[in-house]
Amino acid sequence: MTYDLKANILEAFETQPTSRHSELLDALDPQEDLPEASQPTEIRTQLERHQKQALTFMLRREQGWNFDSSSGDFWGWKKASQGRVRNTDLWGKSFVNMISGDHQLEEPKQFFGGIIADPMGLGKTLTMIALVAETVREHHVGNLGSADNAETNNSTLIVVPPPLLDTWEEQLSQHVVSGSLIWSRHHGKSRILEIFELEKLDLILTTYHTISAEWKNGKQADQSILFSTQWKRLILDEGKYYT
Protein backbone atom coordinates (compact mmCIF):
# COMPACT_ATOMS: atom_id res chain seq x y z
CA MET A 1 0.00 0.00 0.00
CA THR A 2 1.15 3.56 -0.48
CA TYR A 3 0.30 6.93 0.99
CA ASP A 4 0.57 10.26 -0.79
CA LEU A 5 1.29 12.85 1.88
CA LYS A 6 0.58 15.79 -0.41
CA ALA A 7 -2.86 14.48 -1.32
CA ASN A 8 -3.85 14.52 2.34
CA ILE A 9 -3.08 18.20 2.80
CA LEU A 10 -5.79 20.38 1.29
CA GLU A 11 -4.44 23.73 2.40
CA ALA A 12 -1.73 24.72 4.85
CA PHE A 13 -0.74 22.09 7.39
CA GLU A 14 -1.73 23.34 10.83
CA THR A 15 -0.38 21.75 14.02
CA GLN A 16 -3.08 22.38 16.58
CA PRO A 17 -3.85 20.37 19.70
CA THR A 18 -7.37 19.01 19.78
CA SER A 19 -9.45 18.14 22.80
CA ARG A 20 -12.20 16.32 20.92
CA HIS A 21 -13.07 12.96 22.40
CA SER A 22 -15.03 10.22 20.74
CA GLU A 23 -16.92 7.31 22.20
CA LEU A 24 -16.84 5.41 18.92
CA LEU A 25 -13.93 3.19 19.90
CA ASP A 26 -15.66 2.33 23.17
CA ALA A 27 -18.58 1.02 21.14
CA LEU A 28 -16.44 -1.67 19.55
CA ASP A 29 -17.03 -5.09 21.05
CA PRO A 30 -15.15 -7.58 18.90
CA GLN A 31 -16.30 -11.16 19.23
CA GLU A 32 -12.88 -12.49 18.30
CA ASP A 33 -9.91 -12.94 20.60
CA LEU A 34 -7.18 -11.87 18.20
CA PRO A 35 -4.51 -14.49 17.53
CA GLU A 36 -0.90 -13.66 18.27
CA ALA A 37 1.28 -12.79 15.30
CA SER A 38 4.64 -14.50 14.96
CA GLN A 39 7.68 -12.82 16.45
CA PRO A 40 9.46 -10.94 13.62
CA THR A 41 13.00 -12.26 13.24
CA GLU A 42 14.27 -8.69 12.94
CA ILE A 43 13.12 -7.86 16.50
CA ARG A 44 15.42 -8.99 19.31
CA THR A 45 13.02 -8.05 22.13
CA GLN A 46 10.36 -10.67 22.83
CA LEU A 47 6.92 -9.19 22.15
CA GLU A 48 4.24 -9.51 24.82
CA ARG A 49 0.93 -11.20 24.05
CA HIS A 50 -0.95 -7.91 23.65
CA GLN A 51 1.74 -6.61 21.28
CA LYS A 52 1.48 -9.70 19.08
CA GLN A 53 -2.30 -9.28 19.02
CA ALA A 54 -1.89 -5.61 18.11
CA LEU A 55 0.47 -6.67 15.33
CA THR A 56 -2.20 -9.07 14.03
CA PHE A 57 -4.75 -6.24 14.14
CA MET A 58 -2.55 -3.84 12.17
CA LEU A 59 -1.54 -6.45 9.58
CA ARG A 60 -5.23 -7.13 8.99
CA ARG A 61 -6.16 -3.46 8.85
CA GLU A 62 -3.50 -2.84 6.23
CA GLN A 63 -5.40 -5.27 4.01
CA GLY A 64 -8.57 -3.15 4.13
CA TRP A 65 -12.06 -3.94 5.42
CA ASN A 66 -12.88 -7.49 6.44
CA PHE A 67 -16.61 -7.91 5.89
CA ASP A 68 -16.81 -11.14 7.87
CA SER A 69 -19.14 -10.03 10.67
CA SER A 70 -17.24 -12.12 13.21
CA SER A 71 -13.92 -10.38 12.47
CA GLY A 72 -14.51 -7.44 14.81
CA ASP A 73 -13.96 -4.94 11.98
CA PHE A 74 -15.98 -1.74 11.59
CA TRP A 75 -18.06 -3.11 8.71
CA GLY A 76 -19.78 -6.44 8.23
CA TRP A 77 -21.91 -8.19 5.63
CA LYS A 78 -25.17 -9.54 7.05
CA LYS A 79 -28.40 -11.14 5.97
CA ALA A 80 -31.69 -10.25 7.60
CA SER A 81 -33.02 -13.09 9.75
CA GLN A 82 -36.65 -12.61 8.72
CA GLY A 83 -37.62 -11.35 5.28
CA ARG A 84 -36.41 -8.10 3.80
CA VAL A 85 -35.50 -5.03 5.80
CA ARG A 86 -34.76 -1.48 4.75
CA ASN A 87 -31.50 -0.90 2.85
CA THR A 88 -31.00 -4.54 1.87
CA ASP A 89 -30.86 -6.21 -1.53
CA LEU A 90 -33.34 -8.74 -2.92
CA TRP A 91 -31.83 -11.45 -0.72
CA GLY A 92 -32.01 -9.37 2.44
CA LYS A 93 -28.27 -8.73 2.50
CA SER A 94 -26.51 -5.46 3.28
CA PHE A 95 -23.32 -3.92 4.61
CA VAL A 96 -23.66 -3.12 8.31
CA ASN A 97 -21.74 -0.56 10.32
CA MET A 98 -20.87 -2.55 13.42
CA ILE A 99 -20.74 0.60 15.57
CA SER A 100 -23.88 2.48 14.56
CA GLY A 101 -25.88 -0.49 13.30
CA ASP A 102 -26.71 1.33 10.04
CA HIS A 103 -27.31 -0.74 6.89
CA GLN A 104 -26.40 0.21 3.32
CA LEU A 105 -26.35 -1.49 -0.06
CA GLU A 106 -23.16 0.13 -1.34
CA GLU A 107 -19.84 -1.36 -0.35
CA PRO A 108 -18.10 1.07 2.04
CA LYS A 109 -15.21 3.04 0.63
CA GLN A 110 -12.03 1.10 1.22
CA PHE A 111 -9.87 2.16 4.15
CA PHE A 112 -6.45 0.93 5.22
CA GLY A 113 -4.68 1.30 8.55
CA GLY A 114 -5.73 1.53 12.16
CA ILE A 115 -5.13 3.02 15.60
CA ILE A 116 -3.17 1.46 18.44
CA ALA A 117 -4.45 3.25 21.55
CA ASP A 118 -3.02 1.16 24.37
CA PRO A 119 -2.30 3.04 27.63
CA MET A 120 1.15 4.54 28.13
CA GLY A 121 3.82 2.04 29.03
CA LEU A 122 2.46 -0.94 27.08
CA GLY A 123 5.00 -0.67 24.26
CA LYS A 124 3.14 0.90 21.35
CA THR A 125 6.41 2.09 19.81
CA LEU A 126 7.84 -1.44 19.82
CA THR A 127 4.59 -2.74 18.31
CA MET A 128 4.87 -0.32 15.39
CA ILE A 129 8.55 -1.12 14.89
CA ALA A 130 7.54 -4.79 14.74
CA LEU A 131 4.92 -3.93 12.10
CA VAL A 132 7.59 -2.36 9.91
CA ALA A 133 9.91 -5.31 10.51
CA GLU A 134 7.21 -7.83 9.63
CA THR A 135 6.71 -6.28 6.20
CA VAL A 136 10.23 -5.08 5.43
CA ARG A 137 10.91 -8.25 3.46
CA GLU A 138 8.25 -7.27 0.94
CA HIS A 139 9.98 -5.98 -2.17
CA HIS A 140 6.91 -4.43 -3.71
CA VAL A 141 4.68 -1.47 -3.00
CA GLY A 142 0.97 -2.11 -2.63
CA ASN A 143 -1.85 -0.49 -4.52
CA LEU A 144 -3.40 2.02 -2.13
CA GLY A 145 -3.32 5.45 -3.72
CA SER A 146 -2.28 6.52 -7.19
CA ALA A 147 -1.10 10.09 -6.93
CA ASP A 148 -0.16 11.62 -10.26
CA ASN A 149 3.53 12.29 -10.85
CA ALA A 150 4.50 10.76 -7.52
CA GLU A 151 7.13 8.06 -7.28
CA THR A 152 6.63 5.14 -4.94
CA ASN A 153 9.02 3.70 -2.39
CA ASN A 154 9.10 0.89 0.15
CA SER A 155 9.83 3.10 3.15
CA THR A 156 7.72 3.90 6.21
CA LEU A 157 7.46 7.56 7.19
CA ILE A 158 7.17 8.05 10.96
CA VAL A 159 5.95 11.47 12.10
CA VAL A 160 6.54 12.43 15.73
CA PRO A 161 6.68 15.49 18.00
CA PRO A 162 10.29 16.80 18.09
CA PRO A 163 11.01 15.57 21.65
CA LEU A 164 10.31 11.98 20.57
CA LEU A 165 12.89 11.79 17.77
CA ASP A 166 15.61 10.61 20.15
CA THR A 167 13.17 8.23 21.85
CA TRP A 168 12.34 6.51 18.56
CA GLU A 169 16.00 6.14 17.62
CA GLU A 170 16.77 4.72 21.07
CA GLN A 171 13.90 2.24 20.74
CA LEU A 172 15.06 1.19 17.29
CA SER A 173 18.62 0.63 18.51
CA GLN A 174 17.37 -1.29 21.54
CA HIS A 175 14.85 -3.62 19.91
CA VAL A 176 16.02 -4.20 16.32
CA VAL A 177 18.58 -6.84 15.37
CA SER A 178 21.63 -4.96 14.09
CA GLY A 179 21.45 -4.36 10.34
CA SER A 180 17.87 -5.60 9.98
CA LEU A 181 16.29 -2.17 9.59
CA ILE A 182 17.93 0.97 8.24
CA TRP A 183 16.61 4.36 9.23
CA SER A 184 17.40 8.06 8.95
CA ARG A 185 16.10 11.43 10.12
CA HIS A 186 14.49 14.06 7.95
CA HIS A 187 14.69 16.97 10.36
CA GLY A 188 16.88 19.98 11.02
CA LYS A 189 20.19 19.67 9.19
CA SER A 190 19.62 15.97 8.50
CA ARG A 191 17.46 16.04 5.37
CA ILE A 192 16.89 13.53 2.58
CA LEU A 193 17.18 15.40 -0.70
CA GLU A 194 16.86 12.78 -3.44
CA ILE A 195 14.35 10.01 -4.12
CA PHE A 196 17.11 7.45 -4.72
CA GLU A 197 18.25 7.86 -1.10
CA LEU A 198 15.02 6.18 0.01
CA GLU A 199 15.92 2.94 -1.77
CA LYS A 200 18.22 1.87 1.07
CA LEU A 201 16.00 3.08 3.93
CA ASP A 202 13.24 1.19 5.72
CA LEU A 203 12.26 4.02 8.08
CA ILE A 204 12.36 7.80 7.92
CA LEU A 205 11.79 9.82 11.07
CA THR A 206 10.43 13.35 10.76
CA THR A 207 8.30 15.76 12.80
CA TYR A 208 4.94 17.45 12.41
CA HIS A 209 6.76 20.78 12.50
CA THR A 210 9.08 19.75 9.64
CA ILE A 211 6.09 18.79 7.50
CA SER A 212 4.36 22.06 8.32
CA ALA A 213 7.46 24.14 7.59
CA GLU A 214 8.20 22.48 4.25
CA TRP A 215 4.60 22.85 3.12
CA LYS A 216 4.32 26.50 4.15
CA ASN A 217 7.65 27.32 2.53
CA GLY A 218 6.36 26.02 -0.78
CA LYS A 219 8.58 22.94 -0.76
CA GLN A 220 5.96 20.65 -2.17
CA ALA A 221 6.13 18.04 -4.92
CA ASP A 222 9.05 19.60 -6.76
CA GLN A 223 11.28 20.30 -3.78
CA SER A 224 10.39 18.24 -0.70
CA ILE A 225 10.97 14.52 -0.47
CA LEU A 226 7.98 14.36 1.88
CA PHE A 227 5.50 15.39 -0.81
CA SER A 228 7.12 13.95 -3.93
CA THR A 229 6.74 10.27 -3.13
CA GLN A 230 4.10 7.75 -2.14
CA TRP A 231 5.08 6.18 1.15
CA LYS A 232 4.49 2.53 1.88
CA ARG A 233 3.15 3.45 5.31
CA LEU A 234 2.62 6.49 7.53
CA ILE A 235 2.92 6.18 11.30
CA LEU A 236 1.68 9.15 13.34
CA ASP A 237 2.91 9.20 16.94
CA GLU A 238 0.79 11.32 19.31
CA GLY A 239 -1.39 11.99 16.28
CA LYS A 240 -4.36 12.95 18.46
CA TYR A 241 -2.68 16.27 19.20
CA TYR A 242 -2.13 17.18 15.55
CA THR A 243 -5.35 16.18 13.78
MOTAVEN-V420111 format. One record per run of one state. SS is the DSSP state (H for helix, E for strand, L for the rest). FROM is the first residue (numbers start at 1). TO is the last residue. Records with the same first field share a line. If there is no record, write none. Layout:
SS=FROM-TO  FROM-TO
//
This chain:
L=1-2  5-5  9-24  28-42  44-48  62-74  80-92  98-102  105-123  136-150  153-155  161-161  177-182  186-186  188-189  191-194  201-202  217-228  232-232  237-238  242-243
E=3-4  43-43  75-79  93-97  103-104  151-152  156-160  176-176  183-185  187-187  190-190  203-207  229-231  233-236
H=6-8  25-27  49-61  124-135  162-175  195-200  208-216  239-241
//
